[in-house]
Amino acid sequence: DQWPYHAVADVMLANSLLRSFPEIDSKRIGLTGISWGGYLTCVAAGVDHRFQFAVPVYGCGFLNESPAFQSAREANPEGARRWFELWDASHFVPRIACPTLWVNGANDPFFPLNIYGKSFALCGGARNLSIQVGLAHSHVHGWQPKEIDAFADSFAKHGAPLARVIGQGVEASSAWAAFEARIPPQHAELVWTDDVQDWVGCAWRAESAPIDAAGDKVRVALPDGCRAYFFRLIDDRSLVITSAVTAP
């Protein structure tokens, strides 16, 4: 008798319905959702392994740590604890097997980057990430990132795939990220903040980061005071993929 159960069940039924139509290619069905729809995408993709790809926008797991839901947790601590045990997306994202693209704003008020990063790190399958600086939280804004359509087209229409970060780290106060790309990035930036106490209100700064001559790695010295950072890679389609948020 709880909404997450029926919402995910309806997503699975919709997948089955689409697959019943002879004019639909069942090997090119994906899943995306915005906000609570992003949350449902995380859960449904972990339960229904028939999807070829999934794009959760904003939504993620670890909602027991989101400041946006603090008042609800305080109003009903036992109910919140039980909800987390049953329905939090963090229990389902490790079961995802299909490729995913995670899209979120750098200062999202409901799914801030600290819990978003934890969810992304748990995700099974080939995962990709696009953190959008300045992206507001709404359905109108959530369907605007062009990376979503490009990612879907790479599976449903044989389009060129997005670049993808395949490794990252810090060596001698310099951060680096390695990537693979059919369409190589033309520009790279280090996006960083000196404030990780307030993930919703922190200011992000960007500075250019050189791409190496081989074209598969970016490296830059970390600025003084950097408390968290991610790399942003931009190709000639103006499509942005990012590394995971890292606290050096």
C-alpha positions as CSV (number, residue, x, y, z in Angstrom):
1,D,0.0,0.0,0.0
2,Q,2.9,2.4,-0.6
3,W,3.5,4.6,-3.6
4,P,7.1,3.5,-4.4
5,Y,5.9,-0.1,-4.9
6,H,3.1,0.8,-7.2
7,A,5.1,3.5,-9.1
8,V,7.9,1.1,-9.9
9,A,5.4,-1.6,-10.8
10,D,3.7,0.7,-13.2
11,V,7.1,1.5,-14.9
12,M,7.7,-2.2,-15.3
13,L,4.2,-2.7,-16.8
14,A,4.8,0.2,-19.2
15,N,8.0,-1.5,-20.3
16,S,6.1,-4.7,-20.9
17,L,3.3,-2.9,-22.8
18,L,5.9,-1.2,-25.1
19,R,7.5,-4.6,-25.8
20,S,4.2,-6.1,-26.8
21,F,3.9,-3.8,-29.8
22,P,5.5,-5.3,-33.0
23,E,6.5,-1.9,-34.3
24,I,8.7,-1.2,-31.3
25,D,12.2,-2.5,-31.1
26,S,12.4,-4.0,-27.6
27,K,16.2,-3.7,-27.7
28,R,16.1,0.1,-27.8
29,I,13.9,1.0,-24.9
30,G,15.4,3.2,-22.2
31,L,14.2,4.9,-19.1
32,T,14.5,8.5,-17.7
33,G,12.7,10.6,-15.1
34,I,13.1,13.9,-13.4
35,S,13.3,14.6,-9.6
36,W,11.0,11.9,-8.0
37,G,11.0,10.4,-11.5
38,G,14.8,10.3,-11.3
39,Y,14.5,8.5,-8.0
40,L,12.1,6.0,-9.6
41,T,14.5,5.6,-12.5
42,C,17.2,4.5,-10.0
43,V,14.9,2.0,-8.4
44,A,13.2,0.7,-11.5
45,A,16.4,0.2,-13.5
46,G,17.7,-1.8,-10.5
47,V,14.7,-4.1,-10.5
48,D,13.8,-4.4,-14.3
49,H,16.9,-5.4,-16.2
50,R,15.2,-5.2,-19.6
51,F,16.0,-1.5,-20.1
52,Q,18.9,-0.8,-22.4
53,F,19.9,2.5,-20.7
54,A,18.7,4.8,-18.0
55,V,19.0,8.5,-17.2
56,P,18.1,9.6,-13.6
57,V,17.8,13.4,-13.5
58,Y,18.3,15.0,-10.1
59,G,16.9,11.9,-8.2
60,C,19.2,9.6,-6.2
61,G,19.5,7.7,-3.0
62,F,20.5,8.5,0.6
63,L,17.5,10.7,1.1
64,N,18.0,10.2,4.9
65,E,20.9,12.7,4.5
66,S,19.2,15.3,2.3
67,P,18.5,18.6,4.2
68,A,15.3,19.0,2.1
69,F,13.7,16.1,3.9
70,Q,14.9,16.9,7.4
71,S,11.5,18.2,8.6
72,A,9.8,15.0,7.4
73,R,12.4,12.9,9.2
74,E,11.9,14.9,12.4
75,A,8.1,14.7,12.2
76,N,8.1,10.9,11.9
77,P,11.5,9.4,12.8
78,E,10.3,5.8,12.8
79,G,8.4,6.2,9.6
80,A,11.4,7.8,7.9
81,R,13.7,5.0,9.1
82,R,11.3,2.4,7.8
83,W,10.9,4.2,4.5
84,F,14.6,4.3,4.1
85,E,15.0,0.6,4.8
86,L,12.3,-0.3,2.2
87,W,12.5,2.2,-0.6
88,D,15.7,4.3,-0.6
89,A,17.3,4.2,-4.0
90,S,20.7,3.4,-2.5
91,H,19.4,-0.2,-2.0
92,F,18.7,-0.6,-5.7
93,V,21.3,1.3,-7.7
94,P,24.0,-1.4,-7.1
95,R,21.7,-3.8,-9.0
96,I,21.6,-1.6,-12.2
97,A,23.2,-3.5,-15.1
98,C,22.4,-1.1,-18.0
99,P,24.5,2.0,-19.0
100,T,23.4,5.1,-17.1
101,L,23.8,8.8,-17.4
102,W,23.4,10.8,-14.2
103,V,22.4,14.4,-14.6
104,N,22.1,16.9,-11.7
105,G,22.7,20.6,-10.9
106,A,25.8,21.5,-9.0
107,N,23.7,23.1,-6.2
108,D,20.5,21.0,-6.3
109,P,18.4,21.7,-3.1
110,F,16.8,18.3,-2.9
111,F,19.5,15.9,-4.1
112,P,22.8,17.7,-3.3
113,L,26.1,16.5,-4.7
114,N,27.3,14.8,-1.5
115,I,24.5,12.2,-1.6
116,Y,24.3,12.2,-5.4
117,G,28.0,11.3,-5.6
118,K,27.5,8.4,-3.1
119,S,24.6,7.1,-5.3
120,F,26.6,7.4,-8.5
121,A,29.5,5.5,-6.9
122,L,27.3,2.6,-6.0
123,C,25.7,2.3,-9.5
124,G,26.3,-0.9,-11.4
125,G,26.9,-1.0,-15.1
126,A,28.7,1.5,-17.3
127,R,28.0,4.9,-15.6
128,N,28.4,8.4,-16.9
129,L,27.9,11.8,-15.2
130,S,27.0,15.3,-16.2
131,I,26.9,17.9,-13.4
132,Q,25.4,21.1,-14.7
133,V,26.5,24.3,-13.0
134,G,23.5,26.6,-12.6
135,L,20.9,24.0,-13.4
136,A,17.7,24.9,-11.5
137,H,15.3,22.2,-10.2
138,S,12.1,21.7,-12.1
139,H,10.7,19.7,-14.9
140,V,11.1,22.6,-17.3
141,H,14.8,22.7,-16.5
142,G,15.3,19.0,-16.0
143,W,14.5,18.1,-19.6
144,Q,16.7,20.8,-21.1
145,P,20.2,19.3,-20.9
146,K,21.1,18.1,-24.4
147,E,23.3,15.4,-23.0
148,I,20.1,13.3,-22.2
149,D,19.0,13.1,-25.8
150,A,22.5,12.5,-27.0
151,F,22.9,9.6,-24.6
152,A,19.6,8.1,-25.6
153,D,20.4,8.5,-29.3
154,S,23.6,6.6,-28.8
155,F,21.6,3.5,-27.9
156,A,18.3,4.1,-29.8
157,K,19.5,5.7,-33.0
158,H,23.2,4.5,-33.2
159,G,24.4,8.0,-32.5
160,A,27.9,8.9,-31.3
161,P,28.3,8.2,-27.6
162,L,29.2,10.8,-25.0
163,A,32.7,10.9,-23.7
164,R,33.2,9.0,-20.4
165,V,35.6,9.5,-17.5
166,I,37.2,6.1,-16.8
167,G,39.6,7.1,-14.1
168,Q,40.6,10.0,-11.8
169,G,42.9,10.8,-8.9
170,V,45.3,13.2,-7.2
171,E,49.0,13.1,-7.4
172,A,51.4,15.6,-5.8
173,S,48.6,18.2,-5.4
174,S,47.6,17.8,-9.0
175,A,44.2,16.3,-10.0
176,W,43.8,14.3,-13.2
177,A,41.1,12.4,-15.0
178,A,41.3,9.9,-17.9
179,F,38.6,9.6,-20.4
180,E,37.5,7.7,-23.5
181,A,35.7,9.4,-26.3
182,R,34.7,8.8,-29.9
183,I,34.1,12.6,-30.2
184,P,37.0,14.0,-28.1
185,P,36.5,17.0,-25.8
186,Q,37.6,20.3,-27.2
187,H,37.8,22.0,-23.8
188,A,38.2,21.0,-20.2
189,E,37.7,22.8,-16.9
190,L,38.4,22.2,-13.2
191,V,35.3,23.2,-11.3
192,W,36.0,23.6,-7.6
193,T,34.7,25.0,-4.3
194,D,36.3,26.0,-1.0
195,D,33.0,25.3,0.9
196,V,31.7,21.8,1.5
197,Q,29.6,22.7,4.6
198,D,26.7,23.8,2.4
199,W,26.4,21.8,-0.8
200,V,23.3,23.7,-1.8
201,G,24.7,27.2,-1.3
202,C,28.4,26.7,-2.1
203,A,29.9,28.8,-4.9
204,W,31.6,26.9,-7.7
205,R,34.6,28.3,-9.6
206,A,35.9,27.2,-13.0
207,E,39.3,27.4,-14.6
208,S,40.8,25.9,-17.7
209,A,42.4,22.5,-17.5
210,P,44.8,21.4,-20.3
211,I,44.1,18.2,-22.2
212,D,47.3,16.2,-22.8
213,A,48.7,15.6,-26.2
214,A,47.4,12.1,-26.4
215,G,43.9,13.4,-26.0
216,D,42.8,11.0,-23.3
217,K,43.7,12.7,-20.0
218,V,43.3,16.1,-18.3
219,R,45.5,17.3,-15.4
220,V,45.8,20.5,-13.4
221,A,47.2,21.7,-10.1
222,L,44.6,22.1,-7.4
223,P,44.0,25.7,-6.3
224,D,44.7,26.7,-2.7
225,G,41.7,26.2,-0.5
226,C,40.1,23.6,-2.8
227,R,37.8,21.4,-0.7
228,A,35.9,19.6,-3.6
229,Y,36.2,19.5,-7.3
230,F,35.2,17.8,-10.5
231,F,36.4,18.0,-14.1
232,R,34.1,19.2,-16.9
233,L,34.8,18.0,-20.4
234,I,33.0,19.8,-23.3
235,D,33.0,18.4,-26.9
236,D,32.3,20.3,-30.2
237,R,28.6,19.6,-29.8
238,S,28.7,21.6,-26.5
239,L,27.9,18.4,-24.6
240,V,29.2,18.2,-21.1
241,I,30.3,15.2,-19.1
242,T,32.1,15.4,-15.8
243,S,34.2,13.4,-13.4
244,A,32.8,12.4,-10.0
245,V,33.0,15.1,-7.3
246,T,36.1,14.5,-5.3
247,A,37.3,15.9,-1.9
248,P,41.1,15.9,-2.1
